[in-house]
Amino acid sequence: MMEGTCPLALLAAGTEAKVTDVRAGRGMQARLLGMGFCPDARVTVQCADRGSIIVSVGDARYALSRGIAMKIFVGIAKGSA
């Protein structure tokens, strides 16, 4: 059961979530969708203690700036860290 949505940048390391929306310009949205950040994709935050946030989507890992991560909205399952 989903508790609500928030930007990916606000999640702590180890949190798993599901992409609900990408709120960016057309070009950035196309790039993020191409990287796998599409609705219902599962993402896991690997590291969030520096300027960038490292996330895994499928078999890939990406380092995103916090600004870009603020444009990716995710739903967190109840009970997740």
C-alpha atoms as an extended CHARMM CRD file, in Angstrom:
* protein
*
        81  EXT
         1         1  MET       CA              0.0000000000        0.0000000000        0.0000000000  PROA      1               0.0000000000
         2         2  MET       CA              1.3900000000        3.4030000000       -0.9540000000  PROA      2               0.0000000000
         3         3  GLU       CA              1.6610000000        6.0450000000        1.7290000000  PROA      3               0.0000000000
         4         4  GLY       CA              2.1680000000        9.0880000000       -0.5140000000  PROA      4               0.0000000000
         5         5  THR       CA              4.5420000000       10.6110000000       -3.0070000000  PROA      5               0.0000000000
         6         6  CYS       CA              7.6630000000       12.6950000000       -2.5730000000  PROA      6               0.0000000000
         7         7  PRO       CA             10.6990000000       13.6880000000       -4.6260000000  PROA      7               0.0000000000
         8         8  LEU       CA             13.3670000000       11.0030000000       -4.9820000000  PROA      8               0.0000000000
         9         9  ALA       CA             15.9480000000       13.4160000000       -3.5100000000  PROA      9               0.0000000000
        10        10  LEU       CA             14.2730000000       13.2460000000       -0.0800000000  PROA      10              0.0000000000
        11        11  LEU       CA             14.7000000000        9.4960000000        0.3950000000  PROA      11              0.0000000000
        12        12  ALA       CA             17.3070000000        7.9700000000        2.6830000000  PROA      12              0.0000000000
        13        13  ALA       CA             19.8640000000        5.3870000000        1.5680000000  PROA      13              0.0000000000
        14        14  GLY       CA             18.4120000000        1.8970000000        1.3900000000  PROA      14              0.0000000000
        15        15  THR       CA             14.8740000000        3.0700000000        0.6270000000  PROA      15              0.0000000000
        16        16  GLU       CA             13.0420000000        1.3260000000       -2.1900000000  PROA      16              0.0000000000
        17        17  ALA       CA             10.2540000000        3.1510000000       -4.0100000000  PROA      17              0.0000000000
        18        18  LYS       CA              8.2280000000        3.1890000000       -7.2080000000  PROA      18              0.0000000000
        19        19  VAL       CA              8.3180000000        6.0580000000       -9.7100000000  PROA      19              0.0000000000
        20        20  THR       CA              4.9580000000        7.8070000000       -9.9560000000  PROA      20              0.0000000000
        21        21  ASP       CA              5.7900000000       10.8880000000      -12.0600000000  PROA      21              0.0000000000
        22        22  VAL       CA              8.6390000000       12.7650000000      -13.7390000000  PROA      22              0.0000000000
        23        23  ARG       CA              8.0640000000       16.5280000000      -13.6330000000  PROA      23              0.0000000000
        24        24  ALA       CA             10.6830000000       17.9840000000      -15.9190000000  PROA      24              0.0000000000
        25        25  GLY       CA             10.9950000000       19.7220000000      -19.2430000000  PROA      25              0.0000000000
        26        26  ARG       CA             10.4910000000       17.7160000000      -22.4160000000  PROA      26              0.0000000000
        27        27  GLY       CA             14.2000000000       17.0540000000      -23.0290000000  PROA      27              0.0000000000
        28        28  MET       CA             15.0300000000       16.0810000000      -19.4550000000  PROA      28              0.0000000000
        29        29  GLN       CA             11.9040000000       13.9700000000      -19.2090000000  PROA      29              0.0000000000
        30        30  ALA       CA             12.8810000000       12.0670000000      -22.3710000000  PROA      30              0.0000000000
        31        31  ARG       CA             16.3940000000       11.5000000000      -21.0010000000  PROA      31              0.0000000000
        32        32  LEU       CA             15.1330000000       10.2530000000      -17.6320000000  PROA      32              0.0000000000
        33        33  LEU       CA             12.5610000000        7.9810000000      -19.2900000000  PROA      33              0.0000000000
        34        34  GLY       CA             15.3530000000        6.5670000000      -21.4460000000  PROA      34              0.0000000000
        35        35  MET       CA             17.3520000000        5.8280000000      -18.2930000000  PROA      35              0.0000000000
        36        36  GLY       CA             14.4410000000        3.8310000000      -16.8940000000  PROA      36              0.0000000000
        37        37  PHE       CA             12.7370000000        6.4000000000      -14.6490000000  PROA      37              0.0000000000
        38        38  CYS       CA              9.2650000000        5.6490000000      -16.0060000000  PROA      38              0.0000000000
        39        39  PRO       CA              6.0290000000        5.2680000000      -14.0320000000  PROA      39              0.0000000000
        40        40  ASP       CA              5.9350000000        2.0820000000      -11.9170000000  PROA      40              0.0000000000
        41        41  ALA       CA              9.7120000000        1.5220000000      -12.2130000000  PROA      41              0.0000000000
        42        42  ARG       CA             11.2690000000        0.3500000000       -8.9530000000  PROA      42              0.0000000000
        43        43  VAL       CA             14.1860000000        2.4590000000       -7.7150000000  PROA      43              0.0000000000
        44        44  THR       CA             16.4850000000        1.9250000000       -4.7500000000  PROA      44              0.0000000000
        45        45  VAL       CA             18.5490000000        4.6960000000       -3.1730000000  PROA      45              0.0000000000
        46        46  GLN       CA             22.0900000000        3.3690000000       -2.7790000000  PROA      46              0.0000000000
        47        47  CYS       CA             23.7860000000        6.4670000000       -1.3390000000  PROA      47              0.0000000000
        48        48  ALA       CA             22.3780000000        9.8490000000       -0.3570000000  PROA      48              0.0000000000
        49        49  ASP       CA             24.9850000000       11.3620000000        1.9410000000  PROA      49              0.0000000000
        50        50  ARG       CA             26.7400000000       13.7280000000       -0.4980000000  PROA      50              0.0000000000
        51        51  GLY       CA             25.7830000000       16.3000000000       -3.1080000000  PROA      51              0.0000000000
        52        52  SER       CA             24.6230000000       13.6200000000       -5.5120000000  PROA      52              0.0000000000
        53        53  ILE       CA             22.2220000000       10.7670000000       -4.9270000000  PROA      53              0.0000000000
        54        54  ILE       CA             23.1130000000        7.3150000000       -6.2670000000  PROA      54              0.0000000000
        55        55  VAL       CA             20.1490000000        5.1880000000       -7.2700000000  PROA      55              0.0000000000
        56        56  SER       CA             19.6420000000        1.8680000000       -8.9770000000  PROA      56              0.0000000000
        57        57  VAL       CA             16.9380000000        1.2870000000      -11.5670000000  PROA      57              0.0000000000
        58        58  GLY       CA             16.7820000000       -2.2650000000      -12.8640000000  PROA      58              0.0000000000
        59        59  ASP       CA             20.3750000000       -3.3880000000      -13.4720000000  PROA      59              0.0000000000
        60        60  ALA       CA             21.7600000000        0.1500000000      -13.8220000000  PROA      60              0.0000000000
        61        61  ARG       CA             23.1070000000        2.6090000000      -11.2490000000  PROA      61              0.0000000000
        62        62  TYR       CA             23.0110000000        6.3560000000      -11.7450000000  PROA      62              0.0000000000
        63        63  ALA       CA             24.3820000000        9.3570000000       -9.8930000000  PROA      63              0.0000000000
        64        64  LEU       CA             21.8420000000       12.1840000000      -10.0610000000  PROA      64              0.0000000000
        65        65  SER       CA             22.1570000000       15.7320000000       -8.8350000000  PROA      65              0.0000000000
        66        66  ARG       CA             19.7090000000       16.5750000000       -6.0720000000  PROA      66              0.0000000000
        67        67  GLY       CA             18.0550000000       19.0640000000       -8.4520000000  PROA      67              0.0000000000
        68        68  ILE       CA             17.2880000000       16.3600000000      -10.9970000000  PROA      68              0.0000000000
        69        69  ALA       CA             16.2340000000       13.9390000000       -8.2560000000  PROA      69              0.0000000000
        70        70  MET       CA             13.7110000000       16.5580000000       -7.0640000000  PROA      70              0.0000000000
        71        71  LYS       CA             11.9460000000       16.2080000000      -10.4440000000  PROA      71              0.0000000000
        72        72  ILE       CA             11.3810000000       12.4460000000      -10.0280000000  PROA      72              0.0000000000
        73        73  PHE       CA              8.4120000000       11.7070000000       -7.7710000000  PROA      73              0.0000000000
        74        74  VAL       CA              8.1270000000        8.3310000000       -6.0930000000  PROA      74              0.0000000000
        75        75  GLY       CA              5.6550000000        6.4650000000       -3.9410000000  PROA      75              0.0000000000
        76        76  ILE       CA              6.9970000000        4.7710000000       -0.8530000000  PROA      76              0.0000000000
        77        77  ALA       CA              5.4480000000        1.5420000000        0.3280000000  PROA      77              0.0000000000
        78        78  LYS       CA              4.2180000000        1.6070000000        3.9230000000  PROA      78              0.0000000000
        79        79  GLY       CA              6.8250000000        0.1950000000        6.2470000000  PROA      79              0.0000000000
        80        80  SER       CA              9.8350000000        1.1070000000        4.0740000000  PROA      80              0.0000000000
        81        81  ALA       CA             12.7400000000        2.9550000000        5.6560000000  PROA      81              0.0000000000
